[in-house]
Amino acid sequence: INFYVASNNTTLTGTKVMEIKPTTIDMYSGAGSNTVNIGRNSNEKLSLAVTDQFVTLTADQDSDSNATHTFILDRTFEGSGANNFEIRKAGTMQLRLDTNADATFAGEVYLSGSSTNYLSMHSGDMLRHNTGNGYIELGLQ
């Protein structure tokens, strides 16, 4: 591995390449995949893995006597403007959770599984597709 410093950039070259600039860190393995792990240890970490077909974000936790674990995406944006969380494909919004916790889906929402699956509403009502009888049921849970 060769290491050199040029102006304000630090570059690591060899079989793995890492370039550190004042505002960007680029890491390329040159292989079929690359994984970056950040965490406390190998059992408690956040991994970002990239292959030719998949980009995967994985949160790992140890068992801790089977205690509850939570994966949190927390946005703490300053100012009074909207602060939305979006999932996009090629720049097009597919899912948005807005400032008021309202969800917007750009496509259809499916409930998979049996006819006992339903959408629950804050009012205590539910919406269920009764597949056996071919109708949609709206009523109390």
N, C-alpha and C positions, 0 to 999 in steps of 0.2 A: 504494500500500500504506500503510495506516495502522497505527501502532504505538502501543500504550499499555500502561501498567503499572497494575494495580489490585490492591491488597493484595499477596499473595504470588504472584499469577498474572501471567504475561506473555502477551499475546495479539497476534497478527499478523493483521490482517484485510485483505480486498480480494478479488482473484480467487482467491487461495489462502489457506487459513486454517491457522494453526499456533498451538496453545495449549500453553504450557509451565506445568505446575503442579509443586509440589514433588515429587510422586511419579509423574506421568504426562506424556507428551508426545503430544498429539493432532495429527495432520496430515491434513487433508481437502482434496482438490483441487477438489471440486465438479464435476469433469468425469467422463467415462466411465471413466477409469482414473487410477491414481496409482502412482508408483514411487519407492522410497527406495533409494539406493545408498550403501554404506559400503565404503571400500577405499583402496588405494594410488593408483589412477588408474582411468581408464575401462576398461582391459583386465584389471585385477585388483581385483575387487570382489564384494561380496555384495549381491544385489538382492532386494527384496521388492516384488512388483508385485500390484496388486489391480484387478480389473475387475469387471463385473457378475456374471460366472460363474466366474472363476478367481482363486485366490490362489496365487502362485507364488514360491518361494524358489529363487534361482539363484546358484550360485557360478561366477564367471568367473576364469580365469587366462590369462596370455599363454603363448606356446609354450615359452619358455625352452629353446630347442634340443631340444624334445620330451622334456624331463625329466619324471619322474613328478610328478604333482600329486595331492593327497589332500584330500577334503572331509571334515572331522572334526566330528562332534557329540560333544563331550566333557562328561561330567557329573562334577563334583567336589563331591559332597555330603558334608558332615561328619556325624559321628555313626555309630552302629552299626546303625541301622535300615536296612531295604531301600532301595535307590535304583534305581528302575525307569525305563526309557524307554518311553513309550507313544505310540502313534498312535491317536487317537480320532476318532469321528464322532458329533457331537451328544452328547458326553459318554460314549459307549460305547466301551470299549477294543476295538480291532481287532487290534493287534499290540503285544506287550510283550517287551522285552528286559530280563530281571531282573538283579539284583545278581550272579548267578552265570553270566551270559551265556546263560541258557536262553531260548529264544524260544517265545512262546505266540501262536498265531494263533487268532482267534475264529472264523474261517471256514475254508474249504478252502484247500489249497495246491495250485497247479497248476504243472506243468512244460509249457511250450509248446515247440513245435518238433518235431523228429524223435524217433524212438524211442531215439536214442542219448543223450538227456538223462536224467540220473539224479540222485538224492540221494546224496551221499557221506557216510559216517559216519566218525567218528574212528577206529574200529576197522579201517578199511580196507575194510569192506563197502560195498555200494551197493544201492540200491533203484531198479529201473527198470521202467517199464511198457512191455512189448514189444507195441506196438500192432499190428504185423504178425501176431502169433500170438495176440493176445488174452489175455495173461496178465501177471502181475507177477513179476519176477525178483529174487531176493535172492541176493547172493553177493559174491565178491571183485571189485574194480574191474579 
